[in-house]
Each structure stands twice: as C-alpha cells, then as structure tokens.
Amino acid sequence: MSSEEFDKAVETKVPDKYRPVMDALRELMREGAPQAAETTLYGSPAWKGNKALAIVSVSKTHLTFAFERGAEFDDPHGLLEGVGKKTRHVKLKTLDGLNRDALRDYIAQAVTLDAE
C-alpha cells in the first residue's frame, strides 16, 4: 500500500544515489509485509502494521533501515547495529551491498512480533 506522504518523503529526503537501495527496500517490504502501510515517522519513510515496523533515515554516507523492535530479533546474520532498548538497524550504502536474505529475515521477524 503506497501513500503520497511516503512518496513525498522518499522524493525529498532520499538522495538520488540511494534511490535504488530505497526501491529495493520497498520491494522487500511489499514482499515480506504486504499488509504494512507505507507512511512517515518523524518525516522519514516508514512502514506500519499494528505499530511501527521499520523506518528509513538518511545520512551523508548511507541509509539506515531501522526496526522498531529489532532488539528482540534473532540475528544469525550479524548485521544489526544499535544498543538501545528497542531498535536495531542496518546501514545500507549500495544495491550490491544489500543482503536480501538477511533483510527478508529481519522483516519477517518484525511482522511476527507486530502480530503478537
């Protein structure tokens, strides 16, 4: 499910060099969380189920794909970063650097936790 708000956030916040990565994240979320609504949180592109699932924030050197309940995830891939009580994130720089299998796993875990 797409929203104008989400599209506008992508257009205004995500630099062109990261658009392929953003497009891949959208595709992975549509695949793994088809019921999630595309929305914005804090002005950034995000996905929401019953509660927030994931959010994308932009830095000068990468995109951060953060999971609201990532601290509860199993992480056999070893890609999650962060030390907070709730969120964990993955830093993404290039389309070639995307570990799609790991991201699918994290998205599936986010959806499972959201359904509880």
N, C-alpha and C positions, 0 to 999 in steps of 0.2 A: 504494500500500500504506500503510495507516494503522497507527499504533501508539498504544496507550494512553499511552505515555510522551510522545509528541509532542502528543497531545490535551491532556494534563495541563499540559505546558509552555505551550501556547497559552492555556489557561484561566487559569493562574496568572501568566504573565509579560506577556501582551499585553493592554493596556487596551482596554476596550470601544470606544473611539473609533477604534482601529486594527484592529479585527476585520474590517471589510470589506476592508481592504488585505491582511490576512493571508489571508483567504478567497480573494482574487484570486491571491495568490502560490501558494497550494496548488493552485488550478485550473491556473495556468500550469505549475507543476512536474509535475502529473499529465499534462498535455498534452505537454510537451516532454521529460520524463524519466520516462516511465511505469514504468520498471523501478527507479527510485530508491526506496529505503526511507525512510519518514519516521521520524526518530529524534530524539535530542537530542545536542547537543555543548555542554559547559560549562553544561548546564541549559537551553539555548535550543533552540527548534525548528530542525531541520536536515534535510537530505536527503543520503543517502549512496548512491553507486554502488559502484564498486570501492574508492573512497576518498571522502572528504567532497566534496560538490559545492557546497553552499550552506548558509548559516546565517542566521537572523533574530535580531537583537538589538534591544532596546527602549531608547529614551531618552525623556526627557520630551517632546521635540518631534517625534520621528519614529521610524520603523522603519528599521533598517539591514539591507539584503539583501546579504550578502557572499558572494563567490565565492572558494573556496579557491585556485583557480589563475587568478584574474582578471587578474593582472599579465601573463599570456600571451595575453589576449584582444586581438582587433582591436576598436577602439572607434569606429566611424564615427558613433555617436550622441552621443559626448562626455559621457556621463552617469556613467561610472565615476570614483570618487574613491579616493584612497589612495596611499601612497608606499612601502609595504612591498615586500619582495622577492617575495611570493606573492599576497596577497589584494588584491582591489578590491571596492568596494561602491557601492551606490546608496542614497540616502536617500529614503524614501517617507513622505509625510505624509497624502495623501488619495487616495481612489479615483479622483477626477477627474484627479489629477496623475500617474497611472500611465501610463507609456509602454509599453504592452503589446508593441508590435513590438520595441522595444529589449530588453525583458526576455526575450522569446522568443529573440532572437538570442543574448543572453548565456547563457541556459540551454542552447541548442543547442551553443554553444562549450564550455560546461562538460562536457556529455555527451560531446562529441567528444574532448576532452582526457582525460577519465576512461577512455575506451575504449582509449587508447594504451598 
